[in-house]
């Protein structure tokens, strides 16, 4: 089953557009989990078990693992989701982007080493840097378009051929790169007007939407701007707002409460 098929199925089955980002920062773990073997995996497992029926995806951010030399725990986390909750897509948030030969290795890393369903990719080195990912037909390639951070407009709003660069990216991906129908775009929750513009260009192409919660993105305008006609089309990611809803031993139950609230808030505006 392809990533897009898997995503469509889980949107319906879990009635959810919520993606929980797995950004494990051991400084924010409850005291009982610090300095224990496999602490990152144990933390992730608790979050996954508590939220699996409320989400449309899990998104481990690779930097939080590699900074702690914890790639083995990343693999263990991915394998746990695949074993226990195989219907839930896994997005590796690594924002890879390099020349073609190196990009080939990054694609192998994501899709053959970690065996995830989709990966985030930086498109700014051009087509040859994205092609190795795109050629994995059953996998998703999620390309940066209009990111959620405050500095996004430093480059992404620059005019290229009479249009902002992020619109150029959206048009290029939609018209030329999506030949396997496996492209998605990153469009930040903090920019609903730009999201609406991108949606008008790319049709039903799914968006990965960071920026809800800790970054201040408002749910109502982003859902109305980005949803497709059938009320889907969005993978709305929250990391810190969910996984650090509590710094105590009740962190998993509080993460469930936060995810349930986020799903309910989003679903108010889907129809």
C-alpha positions in Angstrom: 0.0 0.0 0.0 1.3 3.4 -0.9 1.8 6.2 1.6 -1.0 8.2 0.0 -3.4 5.3 0.2 -2.4 4.7 3.8 -2.9 8.3 4.6 -6.4 8.4 3.0 -7.4 5.3 5.0 -6.2 6.6 8.4 -7.8 10.0 7.9 -11.1 8.2 7.7 -10.5 5.4 10.2 -9.3 7.7 13.0 -11.3 10.7 11.9 -8.2 12.7 12.4 -5.9 15.2 10.7 -3.5 15.2 13.7 0.1 14.2 13.4 2.1 13.8 16.6 5.7 14.8 16.3 8.2 12.7 18.2 10.8 15.3 19.3 12.3 13.6 22.3 14.3 16.0 24.5 15.6 14.2 27.5 15.9 17.5 29.5 12.1 17.6 29.4 11.5 14.0 30.3 9.9 13.2 33.7 12.5 12.5 36.3 11.7 8.8 36.4 12.7 8.4 32.8 16.0 10.3 32.9 19.3 8.4 32.8 17.7 5.0 32.2 18.6 2.7 29.3 16.6 3.3 26.2 14.9 6.3 27.8 14.0 7.9 24.4 12.4 4.7 23.1 10.5 4.3 26.4 9.2 7.9 26.2 8.2 7.5 22.6 6.4 4.2 23.2 4.3 5.7 26.0 3.3 8.6 23.7 2.5 6.3 20.8 0.4 3.9 22.9 -1.5 6.8 24.3 -2.3 8.6 21.0 -2.4 5.9 18.3 -6.1 5.9 17.8 -6.3 9.7 17.6 -3.7 10.5 14.9 -3.2 10.3 11.1 0.6 10.0 11.4 3.6 10.0 13.7 6.6 12.2 12.8 10.0 11.5 14.4 12.4 14.4 14.0 15.8 12.9 13.3 17.9 15.6 14.9 16.5 14.8 18.4 17.8 11.2 18.0 21.1 11.9 16.2 22.1 14.6 18.8 22.0 11.9 21.4 23.6 9.2 19.3 20.2 7.5 19.6 19.7 6.3 16.0 19.1 2.8 17.3 16.3 4.1 19.4 14.8 5.8 16.4 14.9 2.5 14.5 13.3 0.8 17.5 10.6 3.5 17.7 9.8 3.1 14.0 9.7 -0.7 14.2 7.4 -0.5 17.2 4.9 1.6 15.3 5.1 -0.7 12.3 4.6 -3.8 14.5 1.9 -2.6 16.8 0.1 0.1 14.7 0.9 -0.7 11.1 -2.0 1.4 9.7 -0.4 4.6 10.9 2.0 6.3 8.5 5.5 7.3 9.7 7.1 10.5 8.4 10.8 11.0 9.0 11.4 14.7 9.5 14.9 15.1 8.2 14.6 17.9 5.6 17.2 16.3 3.4 18.6 18.1 0.3 21.8 17.6 -1.5 23.3 16.8 -5.0 21.9 13.8 -6.8 24.5 11.2 -5.7 24.2 12.2 -2.1 20.5 12.5 -2.3 20.4 8.9 -3.4 22.0 7.8 -0.2 19.6 10.0 1.9 16.7 8.3 0.1 18.2 4.9 1.0 18.5 6.1 4.6 14.9 7.1 4.8 13.2 4.3 2.8 15.5 1.3 3.1 17.3 1.8 6.4 14.5 3.3 8.5 11.7 2.0 6.2 9.4 5.0 6.8 6.4 5.9 4.7 7.5 9.5 3.9 10.3 11.9 4.4 10.7 15.7 4.4 12.9 17.1 1.7 14.4 20.5 0.9 13.7 21.3 -2.8 16.1 24.3 -3.2 18.9 22.3 -4.9 16.5 21.5 -7.7 15.0 18.5 -9.4 18.1 16.2 -9.3 18.2 16.5 -5.5 14.6 15.5 -5.2 14.4 12.8 -7.9 15.9 9.9 -5.9 13.1 10.3 -3.3 10.4 10.8 -5.9 11.3 7.6 -7.7 10.3 5.6 -4.6 6.8 5.4 -6.0 5.1 4.0 -3.0 6.7 6.5 -0.6 5.8 10.1 0.1 8.2 13.0 -0.6 7.2 16.1 1.5 8.8 19.2 0.0 9.3 22.4 1.9 7.1 25.2 0.4 6.1 27.8 3.0 7.5 27.0 6.4 6.1 28.0 9.7 9.2 29.8 11.2 9.4 33.6 11.5 12.3 33.8 9.1 10.5 32.0 6.3 10.0 35.2 4.4 13.7 36.0 4.1 13.9 33.8 1.0 10.5 32.1 0.4 8.7 35.4 -0.4 11.4 36.6 -2.8 9.9 37.3 -6.3 10.9 34.8 -9.0 9.4 35.1 -12.5 6.8 37.5 -11.2 5.7 35.3 -8.3 6.9 34.5 -4.7 9.4 31.7 -4.5 7.0 29.5 -2.4 4.4 29.8 -5.2 7.1 28.8 -7.8 7.9 25.8 -5.7 4.3 24.8 -5.4 3.7 25.2 -9.1 6.8 23.3 -10.1 6.1 20.4 -7.7 2.5 20.2 -8.8 3.2 20.5 -12.6 6.4 18.6 -13.0 7.6 16.7 -10.0 4.5 14.9 -9.0 4.7 12.3 -11.8 4.2 9.4 -9.4 1.5 11.2 -7.4 3.6 10.9 -4.2 4.4 14.6 -3.5 3.3 16.6 -0.5 4.1 20.1 0.6 5.1 21.6 3.9 2.9 24.7 4.5 3.1 26.3 7.9 0.0 26.9 10.1 1.2 30.4 10.7 0.5 31.5 7.2 -3.2 30.7 6.3 -3.5 33.3 3.5 -0.4 31.7 1.8 -1.8 28.3 2.5 -5.1 29.1 0.7 -3.1 30.4 -2.3 -1.0 27.2 -2.4 -4.1 25.1 -2.2 -5.6 26.8 -5.2 -2.6 25.9 -7.2 -1.9 22.3 -6.3 -5.5 20.9 -6.0 -5.8 18.0 -3.5 -2.1 17.5 -2.9 -1.7 16.9 0.9 0.0 19.4 3.1 2.2 18.7 6.2 1.3 21.6 8.5 3.7 22.4 11.3 3.3 25.4 13.6 0.1 24.6 15.6 0.4 25.0 19.4 3.9 26.1 20.5 4.5 28.2 17.3 1.1 29.9 17.6 -0.8 28.7 14.5 -4.6 29.2 14.8 -6.6 26.1 13.9 -9.8 27.7 12.4 -8.1 29.8 9.6 -5.6 27.1 8.7 -8.2 24.3 8.4 -10.5 26.5 6.3 -7.5 27.6 4.1 -6.0 24.2 3.6 -8.6 21.5 3.7 -9.7 19.8 0.5 -13.3 19.5 -0.6 -13.8 16.3 1.4 -12.4 17.8 4.6 -9.0 16.2 4.5 -5.8 17.1 2.7 -3.9 18.2 5.9 -1.5 16.5 8.3 -1.5 19.0 11.1 1.6 18.4 13.3 2.0 19.2 17.0 5.1 18.1 18.9 5.8 20.0 22.0 2.2 20.9 22.7 1.4 17.2 22.9 4.4 15.2 24.1 5.3 17.8 26.8 1.7 18.4 28.0 3.1 17.3 31.4 6.6 16.9 32.8 5.4 14.3 35.3 4.7 10.6 35.2 1.3 11.3 33.8 2.9 12.7 30.6 1.3 10.0 28.4 -2.2 10.5 29.7 -1.8 14.3 29.3 -0.5 13.8 25.8 -3.7 11.8 25.0 -5.8 14.6 26.4 -3.9 17.2 24.3 -4.2 15.1 21.2 -7.9 14.5 21.7 -8.5 18.2 22.2 -6.5 19.1 19.1 -8.4 16.5 17.0 -11.8 17.9 18.3 -10.8 21.5 17.6 -9.7 20.7 14.1 -12.8 18.6 13.3 -15.0 21.6 14.2 -13.9 23.2 10.9 -13.5 20.3 8.5 -17.0 20.1 7.1 
